Amino acid sequence: MSNFAGWFLVALILILALQYLASAPAPAHIRDWGRRTFPCQALLGPALYLGILGFNLGMTFLIGETRLEWAGVFIFLPFLTWLGLKHLPGSGQVW
């Protein structure tokens, strides 16, 4: 329980700090520093998530925990199936 309490405290502090930083307006001369736009920019978050998922499943396979790996696959499989069906041709959805 102390581990979870510690992670909760760390998360709470980080969330409060990031909310404070996000709410403070940046000066106009540095507002756009480091900001670039490029195609498919909205896919960065999902790509990061899929990369972490793939790494975790790969490491689980490499250490020989096949039951844990299959549990992870079956937890993620319904979402992946839904996403694939939603974006099939003829479903009316556009990327």
N, CA and C atoms as a LAMMPS dump frame, in Angstrom:
ITEM: TIMESTEP
0
ITEM: NUMBER OF ATOMS
285
ITEM: BOX BOUNDS ff ff ff
-5.0000000000000000e+02 5.0000000000000000e+02
-5.0000000000000000e+02 5.0000000000000000e+02
-5.0000000000000000e+02 5.0000000000000000e+02
ITEM: ATOMS id mol type element x y z
1 1 1 N 0.818 -1.186 0
2 1 2 C 0 0 0
3 1 3 C 0.87 1.263 0
4 2 1 N 2.015 1.176 0.662
5 2 2 C 2.878 2.361 0.698
6 2 3 C 3.414 2.68 -0.702
7 3 1 N 3.619 1.647 -1.536
8 3 2 C 4.068 1.877 -2.908
9 3 3 C 3.008 2.663 -3.68
10 4 1 N 1.753 2.234 -3.563
11 4 2 C 0.679 2.923 -4.274
12 4 3 C 0.481 4.335 -3.727
13 5 1 N 0.598 4.489 -2.423
14 5 2 C 0.468 5.825 -1.829
15 5 3 C 1.59 6.742 -2.324
16 6 1 N 2.793 6.195 -2.439
17 6 2 C 3.914 6.987 -2.955
18 6 3 C 3.699 7.403 -4.394
19 7 1 N 3.224 6.483 -5.24
20 7 2 C 2.964 6.826 -6.636
21 7 3 C 1.833 7.839 -6.737
22 8 1 N 0.818 7.702 -5.872
23 8 2 C -0.274 8.669 -5.876
24 8 3 C 0.246 10.057 -5.525
25 9 1 N 1.111 10.132 -4.531
26 9 2 C 1.663 11.418 -4.121
27 9 3 C 2.514 12.036 -5.23
28 10 1 N 3.344 11.221 -5.86
29 10 2 C 4.177 11.717 -6.964
30 10 3 C 3.295 12.213 -8.107
31 11 1 N 2.269 11.414 -8.47
32 11 2 C 1.372 11.816 -9.559
33 11 3 C 0.628 13.1 -9.214
34 12 1 N 0.179 13.22 -7.982
35 12 2 C -0.542 14.422 -7.555
36 12 3 C 0.337 15.661 -7.667
37 13 1 N 1.565 15.559 -7.213
38 13 2 C 2.488 16.699 -7.283
39 13 3 C 2.781 17.073 -8.733
40 14 1 N 3.016 16.064 -9.583
41 14 2 C 3.303 16.346 -10.993
42 14 3 C 2.101 16.966 -11.7
43 15 1 N 0.908 16.457 -11.417
44 15 2 C -0.284 17.015 -12.052
45 15 3 C -0.491 18.462 -11.631
46 16 1 N -0.328 18.74 -10.354
47 16 2 C -0.481 20.118 -9.885
48 16 3 C 0.559 21.045 -10.506
49 17 1 N 1.801 20.576 -10.583
50 17 2 C 2.86 21.401 -11.176
51 17 3 C 2.597 21.639 -12.656
52 18 1 N 2.178 20.608 -13.391
53 18 2 C 1.922 20.782 -14.819
54 18 3 C 0.698 21.651 -15.072
55 19 1 N -0.326 21.548 -14.226
56 19 2 C -1.477 22.43 -14.382
57 19 3 C -1.083 23.883 -14.132
58 20 1 N -0.232 24.11 -13.161
59 20 2 C 0.248 25.471 -12.897
60 20 3 C 1.028 26.006 -14.09
61 21 1 N 1.922 25.176 -14.633
62 21 2 C 2.721 25.614 -15.776
63 21 3 C 1.866 25.836 -17.019
64 22 1 N 0.854 25.007 -17.221
65 22 2 C 0 25.141 -18.401
66 22 3 C -0.909 26.353 -18.302
67 23 1 N -1.265 26.741 -17.095
68 23 2 C -2.181 27.879 -16.956
69 23 3 C -1.464 29.225 -17.022
70 24 1 N -0.165 29.241 -16.773
71 24 2 C 0.584 30.492 -16.826
72 24 3 C 0.838 30.861 -18.285
73 25 1 N 0.4 32.041 -18.707
74 25 2 C 0.622 32.425 -20.103
75 25 3 C 2.105 32.699 -20.371
76 26 1 N 2.57 32.184 -21.48
77 26 2 C 3.963 32.398 -21.865
78 26 3 C 4.101 33.769 -22.526
79 27 1 N 5.227 34.412 -22.351
80 27 2 C 5.452 35.684 -23.056
81 27 3 C 5.379 35.473 -24.57
82 28 1 N 4.932 36.487 -25.264
83 28 2 C 4.693 36.373 -26.704
84 28 3 C 5.953 36.017 -27.486
85 29 1 N 7.12 36.492 -27.041
86 29 2 C 8.334 36.257 -27.825
87 29 3 C 8.862 34.826 -27.694
88 30 1 N 8.402 34.044 -26.726
89 30 2 C 8.864 32.653 -26.62
90 30 3 C 7.717 31.654 -26.738
91 31 1 N 6.524 32.102 -27.049
92 31 2 C 5.351 31.234 -27.085
93 31 3 C 5.483 30.109 -28.11
94 32 1 N 6.065 30.369 -29.266
95 32 2 C 6.126 29.377 -30.337
96 32 3 C 7.497 28.719 -30.493
97 33 1 N 8.373 28.88 -29.548
98 33 2 C 9.679 28.231 -29.637
99 33 3 C 9.512 26.724 -29.572
100 34 1 N 10.134 26.026 -30.492
101 34 2 C 10.121 24.568 -30.482
102 34 3 C 8.832 23.934 -30.972
103 35 1 N 7.888 24.713 -31.412
104 35 2 C 6.617 24.167 -31.877
105 35 3 C 6.663 24.021 -33.385
106 36 1 N 6.466 22.808 -33.847
107 36 2 C 6.456 22.529 -35.277
108 36 3 C 5.186 21.769 -35.611
109 37 1 N 4.662 21.979 -36.793
110 37 2 C 3.526 21.199 -37.262
111 37 3 C 3.977 20.311 -38.4
112 38 1 N 3.4 19.134 -38.464
113 38 2 C 3.737 18.189 -39.511
114 38 3 C 2.564 17.239 -39.698
115 39 1 N 2.513 16.524 -40.817
116 39 2 C 1.397 15.618 -41.073
117 39 3 C 1.318 14.509 -40.016
118 40 1 N 0.135 14.098 -39.706
119 40 2 C -0.147 13.005 -38.76
120 40 3 C 0.356 13.314 -37.351
121 41 1 N 0.402 14.564 -36.987
122 41 2 C 0.89 14.966 -35.668
123 41 3 C 0.012 14.398 -34.557
124 42 1 N -1.277 14.224 -34.812
125 42 2 C -2.193 13.708 -33.795
126 42 3 C -1.933 12.241 -33.468
127 43 1 N -1.147 11.557 -34.289
128 43 2 C -0.876 10.137 -34.04
129 43 3 C 0.34 9.917 -33.136
130 44 1 N 0.986 10.977 -32.681
131 44 2 C 2.163 10.806 -31.829
132 44 3 C 1.817 10.134 -30.504
133 45 1 N 0.735 10.543 -29.875
134 45 2 C 0.329 9.944 -28.601
135 45 3 C 0.008 8.464 -28.737
136 46 1 N -0.892 8.091 -29.674
137 46 2 C -1.163 6.668 -29.866
138 46 3 C 0.075 5.867 -30.282
139 47 1 N 0.954 6.456 -31.073
140 47 2 C 2.171 5.748 -31.474
141 47 3 C 3.078 5.495 -30.269
142 48 1 N 3.177 6.468 -29.379
143 48 2 C 3.956 6.269 -28.16
144 48 3 C 3.35 5.153 -27.318
145 49 1 N 2.029 5.166 -27.161
146 49 2 C 1.352 4.124 -26.386
147 49 3 C 1.583 2.75 -26.996
148 50 1 N 1.436 2.633 -28.321
149 50 2 C 1.65 1.341 -28.975
150 50 3 C 3.105 0.894 -28.865
151 51 1 N 4.034 1.834 -28.906
152 51 2 C 5.439 1.484 -28.734
153 51 3 C 5.718 0.931 -27.343
154 52 1 N 5.151 1.562 -26.329
155 52 2 C 5.326 1.079 -24.959
156 52 3 C 4.668 -0.286 -24.793
157 53 1 N 3.457 -0.439 -25.358
158 53 2 C 2.764 -1.727 -25.285
159 53 3 C 3.577 -2.826 -25.963
160 54 1 N 4.078 -2.543 -27.157
161 54 2 C 4.889 -3.528 -27.866
162 54 3 C 6.155 -3.901 -27.104
163 55 1 N 6.803 -2.905 -26.518
164 55 2 C 8.007 -3.178 -25.732
165 55 3 C 7.681 -4.062 -24.529
166 56 1 N 6.602 -3.713 -23.813
167 56 2 C 6.227 -4.508 -22.64
168 56 3 C 5.861 -5.935 -23.017
169 57 1 N 5.099 -6.111 -24.085
170 57 2 C 4.745 -7.466 -24.51
171 57 3 C 5.973 -8.232 -24.998
172 58 1 N 6.867 -7.54 -25.678
173 58 2 C 8.1 -8.195 -26.131
174 58 3 C 8.978 -8.64 -24.967
175 59 1 N 9.141 -7.79 -23.979
176 59 2 C 9.93 -8.161 -22.804
177 59 3 C 9.274 -9.292 -22.024
178 60 1 N 7.95 -9.282 -21.948
179 60 2 C 7.236 -10.357 -21.263
180 60 3 C 7.484 -11.676 -21.979
181 61 1 N 7.495 -11.647 -23.309
182 61 2 C 7.784 -12.858 -24.08
183 61 3 C 9.227 -13.32 -23.864
184 62 1 N 10.168 -12.365 -23.856
185 62 2 C 11.582 -12.728 -23.723
186 62 3 C 11.919 -13.335 -22.366
187 63 1 N 11.216 -12.936 -21.32
188 63 2 C 11.515 -13.513 -20.004
189 63 3 C 10.747 -14.798 -19.758
190 64 1 N 9.921 -15.194 -20.724
191 64 2 C 9.253 -16.484 -20.629
192 64 3 C 7.918 -16.485 -19.905
193 65 1 N 7.325 -15.332 -19.691
194 65 2 C 6.018 -15.248 -19.022
195 65 3 C 4.915 -15.256 -20.073
196 66 1 N 4.685 -16.421 -20.666
197 66 2 C 3.745 -16.493 -21.782
198 66 3 C 2.307 -16.251 -21.343
199 67 1 N 1.922 -16.714 -20.161
200 67 2 C 0.55 -16.466 -19.705
201 67 3 C 0.299 -14.97 -19.492
202 68 1 N 1.254 -14.289 -18.93
203 68 2 C 1.121 -12.859 -18.723
204 68 3 C 1.08 -12.116 -20.064
205 69 1 N 1.885 -12.581 -21.011
206 69 2 C 1.872 -11.951 -22.334
207 69 3 C 0.52 -12.144 -23.009
208 70 1 N -0.022 -13.346 -22.982
209 70 2 C -1.325 -13.575 -23.604
210 70 3 C -2.423 -12.784 -22.908
211 71 1 N -2.315 -12.619 -21.599
212 71 2 C -3.283 -11.781 -20.889
213 71 3 C -3.206 -10.345 -21.413
214 72 1 N -1.998 -9.822 -21.605
215 72 2 C -1.838 -8.48 -22.144
216 72 3 C -2.375 -8.358 -23.56
217 73 1 N -2.147 -9.377 -24.374
218 73 2 C -2.657 -9.363 -25.747
219 73 3 C -4.179 -9.348 -25.739
220 74 1 N -4.786 -10.208 -24.923
221 74 2 C -6.249 -10.283 -24.913
222 74 3 C -6.894 -9.067 -24.256
223 75 1 N -6.179 -8.368 -23.407
224 75 2 C -6.706 -7.118 -22.861
225 75 3 C -6.736 -6.051 -23.948
226 76 1 N -5.724 -6.028 -24.799
227 76 2 C -5.625 -4.99 -25.826
228 76 3 C -6.369 -5.352 -27.104
229 77 1 N -6.605 -6.635 -27.34
230 77 2 C -7.209 -7.095 -28.587
231 77 3 C -8.593 -6.504 -28.874
232 78 1 N -9.516 -6.402 -27.915
233 78 2 C -10.824 -5.798 -28.238
234 78 3 C -10.708 -4.351 -28.727
235 79 1 N -9.845 -3.563 -28.123
236 79 2 C -9.669 -2.187 -28.565
237 79 3 C -9.087 -2.136 -29.972
238 80 1 N -8.083 -2.948 -30.226
239 80 2 C -7.462 -2.966 -31.546
240 80 3 C -8.461 -3.429 -32.606
241 81 1 N -9.288 -4.423 -32.283
242 81 2 C -10.307 -4.902 -33.211
243 81 3 C -11.322 -3.802 -33.5
244 82 1 N -11.793 -3.116 -32.448
245 82 2 C -12.738 -2.017 -32.63
246 82 3 C -12.142 -0.928 -33.514
247 83 1 N -10.892 -0.572 -33.254
248 83 2 C -10.248 0.474 -34.034
249 83 3 C -10.112 0.067 -35.489
250 84 1 N -9.74 -1.182 -35.728
251 84 2 C -9.613 -1.662 -37.1
252 84 3 C -10.94 -1.682 -37.836
253 85 1 N -12.005 -2.146 -37.164
254 85 2 C -13.319 -2.187 -37.799
255 85 3 C -13.878 -0.794 -38.043
256 86 1 N -13.576 0.117 -37.165
257 86 2 C -14.074 1.49 -37.307
258 86 3 C -13.493 2.175 -38.527
259 87 1 N -12.282 1.842 -38.894
260 87 2 C -11.601 2.517 -40.004
261 87 3 C -11.517 1.686 -41.276
262 88 1 N -12.318 0.634 -41.341
263 88 2 C -12.377 -0.134 -42.597
264 88 3 C -13.094 0.668 -43.668
265 89 1 N -12.759 0.43 -44.931
266 89 2 C -13.494 1.115 -46.003
267 89 3 C -14.983 0.757 -45.916
268 90 1 N -15.835 1.759 -46.071
269 90 2 C -17.267 1.54 -46.023
270 90 3 C -17.88 1.746 -44.656
271 91 1 N -17.052 2.002 -43.646
272 91 2 C -17.599 2.214 -42.302
273 91 3 C -18.05 3.655 -42.095
274 92 1 N -17.774 4.541 -43.054
275 92 2 C -18.195 5.931 -42.939
276 92 3 C -17.227 6.781 -42.136
277 93 1 N -16.141 6.227 -41.655
278 93 2 C -15.169 6.969 -40.868
279 93 3 C -13.988 7.37 -41.747
280 94 1 N -13.44 8.513 -41.442
281 94 2 C -12.292 9.017 -42.186
282 94 3 C -11.131 9.175 -41.2
283 95 1 N -9.944 8.814 -41.611
284 95 2 C -8.78 8.976 -40.742
285 95 3 C -8.629 10.427 -40.475
